[in-house]
Amino acid sequence: MLQVAQFAIIRMQKFQVSDVQGIQKHNQRQGTSKSNPDIDYSKTEQNYDLLNDQNLKYESEIKEKISGQVKRKPRANSVVLSEFMVTASPEYMNALSAEEQKIYFEKSLEFIQERYGQKNTIYAVIHHDEATPHMHVGVIPITKDNRLSAKDIFNKQELRELQEEFPKHLQEHDFKIVRGEKGSEKKHLSSQEYKEKQDLEKEIQLLDKEIDGKKKEFIDLSEALPQEKLEIKVQKEIKTDVKQKLFGDAEVIKKETGNYVLAPKQLKELTGYVNAALAVTKDYERLQSTDLVKENKALEASNDSLHSLLMNSRDNYTKLSEENQTLISSNKDLKARVADLTLEIKATYQSVKEFVNEHTKTVRDFKSVFKDFADKIRGKTSEVREKGQLEPRTSEFEKIHQKEVRREQDNELSR
């Protein structure tokens, strides 16, 4: 049978502002979820928030907190919310009374607020309408020196200490709970991944119960069979023929037919034995071809495989996110470089224009010389782009020159 330890469970996920509305709808059950079949909406009224009596507008609350505490404006892709999912092993959590569950969640919230700031904690929603009671706690990741930085707060060391200290805090309040396997290669699961893993574990437990049922059924049938060599006392069937004679008494001839005669009670008893034997034989043959134990092991292997796949996907997502951050940073550097080059080209254009103006006598001479210069720049630019096999396009110098020419033409028309 699958044994589940009494584990304290705490997981943290980071969210950007674009994720916040979806988190709010899930936590406050705003609308019906099609992606989460575990929600029993008949029990939704049992849900409550330890910090708020009314529904909260997450995005407005987060922006207000950040603007009031953080001086630097956050980037569009900044992590603005770190959400904790708090629960325990299903068997342990469901064995607690409603009052004990509430205390469990209150002490868990107390631990989170002490660690990450009471003023930064905006909600603590408890869900009783899913398979296992759990709590979602929202924390805005603001550092002690008033910076918005989930990366600095939730580093590897902090995440390790979180898993160590959380069960200790609960143990201090008389909860017989332990942390997960120390040194395990398992990584943190998201809420959705955790639910999928729970579903697989439930399926394994159902298979275990089915195996136990079949074992009992097999034992019952076996006990119905005689434990010693079966001996049934039967009589042989005798056929009697009467042969008449012309003289004297008729001759009675008795002959065995080869059949046996059973009393009704004997027939019923024997029929029961045969039926039980047939049932055991058929069940044995079925188990030979469909081994539930093997199915159980295959499902456990599938569970591990799925968990590994989920973790690989999570690693790939993290890697892609890091690469994306690098690209964003590089893009910003390139934009800054382009802006600098544009300013330099504008300054060069004005310097060349002033130089030509100083060395020409008339306006006509100036325009002629500067036009020739601009044409040479255009030709050189096209030549360089062609050699580099680049797509033809208007250079920045040419754009400035065309803009300047149009401006001068507009001035002449307005005179």
MOHU-V615627 format. One record per backbone hydrogen bond with DSSP energy under -1.0 kcal/mol. CO is the residue of the C=O (numbers start at 1). NH is the residue of the N-H. E is the energy in kcal/mol with one decimal. If there is no record, write none. Layout:
BEGIN
co:CO nh:NH e:E
co:CO nh:NH e:E
END
This chain:
BEGIN
co:5 nh:7 e:-1.7
co:6 nh:178 e:-2.3
co:7 nh:89 e:-1.7
co:9 nh:87 e:-2.4
co:11 nh:85 e:-2.9
co:13 nh:83 e:-2.6
co:15 nh:80 e:-1.7
co:15 nh:81 e:-1.8
co:16 nh:19 e:-1.7
co:19 nh:23 e:-1.7
co:20 nh:24 e:-2.5
co:21 nh:25 e:-2.3
co:22 nh:26 e:-2.0
co:23 nh:27 e:-2.8
co:24 nh:28 e:-2.6
co:25 nh:30 e:-2.1
co:29 nh:31 e:-1.1
co:36 nh:39 e:-1.2
co:40 nh:43 e:-2.3
co:43 nh:46 e:-2.2
co:44 nh:47 e:-2.0
co:48 nh:126 e:-3.4
co:56 nh:58 e:-1.1
co:57 nh:61 e:-2.4
co:58 nh:62 e:-2.8
co:59 nh:63 e:-2.6
co:60 nh:64 e:-2.2
co:61 nh:65 e:-2.3
co:62 nh:66 e:-2.6
co:63 nh:67 e:-2.6
co:64 nh:68 e:-1.6
co:65 nh:69 e:-1.3
co:66 nh:70 e:-3.3
co:75 nh:78 e:-1.5
co:81 nh:15 e:-2.8
co:82 nh:139 e:-2.3
co:83 nh:13 e:-2.3
co:84 nh:137 e:-2.6
co:85 nh:11 e:-1.9
co:86 nh:135 e:-2.5
co:87 nh:9 e:-2.2
co:89 nh:93 e:-2.8
co:90 nh:94 e:-2.6
co:93 nh:96 e:-1.0
co:97 nh:101 e:-2.6
co:98 nh:102 e:-2.0
co:99 nh:103 e:-2.1
co:100 nh:104 e:-2.5
co:101 nh:105 e:-2.3
co:102 nh:106 e:-2.6
co:103 nh:107 e:-2.8
co:104 nh:108 e:-1.6
co:105 nh:109 e:-2.5
co:106 nh:110 e:-2.3
co:107 nh:111 e:-1.9
co:108 nh:112 e:-2.1
co:109 nh:113 e:-2.8
co:110 nh:114 e:-2.2
co:111 nh:115 e:-1.5
co:112 nh:116 e:-2.7
co:113 nh:117 e:-2.0
co:118 nh:121 e:-1.0
co:120 nh:140 e:-2.6
co:123 nh:138 e:-1.8
co:124 nh:50 e:-2.5
co:125 nh:136 e:-3.0
co:126 nh:48 e:-1.4
co:127 nh:134 e:-1.5
co:129 nh:40 e:-3.3
co:134 nh:127 e:-2.9
co:135 nh:86 e:-2.9
co:136 nh:125 e:-2.2
co:137 nh:84 e:-3.0
co:138 nh:122 e:-2.2
co:139 nh:82 e:-3.2
co:140 nh:142 e:-2.3
co:141 nh:149 e:-2.0
co:143 nh:146 e:-1.7
co:147 nh:143 e:-3.2
co:149 nh:153 e:-1.7
co:150 nh:154 e:-2.9
co:155 nh:159 e:-2.2
co:156 nh:160 e:-2.0
co:157 nh:161 e:-2.3
co:158 nh:162 e:-2.4
co:159 nh:163 e:-1.5
co:160 nh:164 e:-1.4
co:161 nh:165 e:-3.3
co:162 nh:166 e:-1.9
co:165 nh:169 e:-2.3
co:166 nh:170 e:-1.6
co:167 nh:171 e:-2.5
co:168 nh:172 e:-1.8
co:170 nh:173 e:-1.2
co:170 nh:175 e:-1.9
co:171 nh:174 e:-1.7
co:175 nh:177 e:-1.9
co:178 nh:8 e:-3.1
co:181 nh:184 e:-1.5
co:190 nh:194 e:-2.8
co:191 nh:195 e:-2.1
co:192 nh:196 e:-2.2
co:193 nh:197 e:-2.2
co:194 nh:198 e:-2.3
co:195 nh:199 e:-2.3
co:196 nh:200 e:-1.8
co:197 nh:201 e:-2.1
co:198 nh:202 e:-2.4
co:199 nh:203 e:-2.0
co:200 nh:204 e:-2.1
co:201 nh:205 e:-2.2
co:202 nh:206 e:-2.3
co:203 nh:207 e:-1.9
co:204 nh:208 e:-2.3
co:205 nh:209 e:-2.3
co:206 nh:210 e:-2.1
co:207 nh:211 e:-2.4
co:208 nh:212 e:-2.2
co:209 nh:213 e:-2.3
co:210 nh:214 e:-2.3
co:211 nh:215 e:-2.2
co:212 nh:216 e:-2.2
co:213 nh:217 e:-2.4
co:214 nh:218 e:-2.4
co:215 nh:219 e:-2.4
co:216 nh:220 e:-2.8
co:217 nh:221 e:-2.2
co:218 nh:222 e:-2.4
co:219 nh:223 e:-2.5
co:220 nh:224 e:-1.0
co:222 nh:225 e:-1.0
co:235 nh:261 e:-3.3
co:237 nh:257 e:-2.2
co:239 nh:255 e:-2.7
co:241 nh:253 e:-3.9
co:243 nh:251 e:-3.4
co:251 nh:243 e:-3.8
co:253 nh:241 e:-3.5
co:255 nh:239 e:-3.6
co:259 nh:237 e:-2.8
co:261 nh:235 e:-1.4
co:263 nh:267 e:-2.5
co:264 nh:268 e:-2.2
co:265 nh:269 e:-2.1
co:266 nh:270 e:-2.6
co:267 nh:271 e:-2.4
co:268 nh:272 e:-2.0
co:269 nh:273 e:-1.9
co:270 nh:274 e:-2.4
co:271 nh:275 e:-2.5
co:272 nh:276 e:-2.3
co:273 nh:277 e:-2.4
co:274 nh:278 e:-2.5
co:275 nh:279 e:-2.3
co:276 nh:280 e:-2.4
co:277 nh:281 e:-2.4
co:278 nh:282 e:-2.8
co:279 nh:283 e:-2.6
co:280 nh:284 e:-2.4
co:281 nh:285 e:-2.5
co:282 nh:286 e:-2.4
co:283 nh:287 e:-2.5
co:284 nh:288 e:-1.7
co:285 nh:289 e:-1.5
co:286 nh:290 e:-2.9
co:291 nh:295 e:-2.1
co:292 nh:296 e:-2.5
co:293 nh:297 e:-2.4
co:294 nh:298 e:-2.7
co:295 nh:299 e:-2.3
co:296 nh:300 e:-2.2
co:297 nh:301 e:-2.4
co:298 nh:302 e:-2.3
co:299 nh:303 e:-2.4
co:300 nh:304 e:-2.3
co:301 nh:305 e:-2.6
co:302 nh:306 e:-2.9
co:303 nh:307 e:-2.6
co:304 nh:308 e:-2.5
co:305 nh:309 e:-2.4
co:306 nh:310 e:-2.8
co:307 nh:311 e:-2.3
co:308 nh:312 e:-2.4
co:309 nh:313 e:-2.4
co:310 nh:314 e:-2.3
co:311 nh:315 e:-2.6
co:312 nh:316 e:-2.8
co:313 nh:317 e:-2.5
co:314 nh:318 e:-2.5
co:315 nh:319 e:-2.7
co:316 nh:320 e:-2.8
co:317 nh:321 e:-2.5
co:318 nh:322 e:-2.3
co:319 nh:323 e:-2.5
co:320 nh:324 e:-2.6
co:321 nh:325 e:-2.3
co:322 nh:326 e:-2.1
co:323 nh:327 e:-2.5
co:324 nh:328 e:-2.6
co:325 nh:329 e:-2.4
co:326 nh:330 e:-2.7
co:327 nh:331 e:-2.9
co:328 nh:332 e:-2.2
co:329 nh:333 e:-2.1
co:330 nh:334 e:-2.6
co:331 nh:335 e:-2.5
co:332 nh:336 e:-2.3
co:333 nh:337 e:-2.4
co:334 nh:338 e:-2.8
co:335 nh:339 e:-2.4
co:336 nh:340 e:-2.2
co:337 nh:341 e:-2.6
co:338 nh:342 e:-2.5
co:339 nh:343 e:-2.0
co:340 nh:344 e:-2.3
co:341 nh:345 e:-2.6
co:342 nh:346 e:-2.3
co:343 nh:347 e:-2.5
co:344 nh:348 e:-2.5
co:345 nh:349 e:-2.8
co:346 nh:350 e:-2.3
co:347 nh:351 e:-2.3
co:348 nh:352 e:-2.8
co:349 nh:353 e:-2.4
co:350 nh:354 e:-2.4
co:351 nh:355 e:-2.4
co:352 nh:356 e:-2.7
co:353 nh:357 e:-2.1
co:354 nh:358 e:-2.0
co:355 nh:359 e:-1.2
co:362 nh:366 e:-2.2
co:363 nh:367 e:-2.7
co:364 nh:368 e:-2.4
co:365 nh:369 e:-2.8
co:366 nh:370 e:-2.7
co:367 nh:371 e:-2.1
co:368 nh:372 e:-2.2
co:369 nh:373 e:-2.2
co:370 nh:374 e:-2.6
co:371 nh:375 e:-2.4
co:372 nh:376 e:-2.1
co:373 nh:377 e:-2.2
co:374 nh:378 e:-2.3
co:375 nh:379 e:-2.5
co:376 nh:380 e:-2.8
co:377 nh:381 e:-2.5
co:378 nh:382 e:-2.3
co:379 nh:383 e:-2.2
co:380 nh:384 e:-2.5
co:381 nh:385 e:-2.3
co:382 nh:386 e:-2.2
co:383 nh:387 e:-2.2
co:384 nh:388 e:-1.9
co:385 nh:390 e:-3.2
co:386 nh:389 e:-1.2
co:395 nh:399 e:-2.3
co:396 nh:400 e:-2.2
co:397 nh:401 e:-2.2
co:398 nh:402 e:-2.9
co:399 nh:403 e:-2.2
co:400 nh:404 e:-2.3
co:401 nh:405 e:-2.6
co:402 nh:406 e:-2.3
co:403 nh:407 e:-1.9
co:404 nh:408 e:-2.2
co:405 nh:409 e:-2.4
co:406 nh:410 e:-2.3
co:407 nh:411 e:-1.9
co:408 nh:412 e:-2.2
co:409 nh:413 e:-2.1
co:410 nh:414 e:-1.7
END
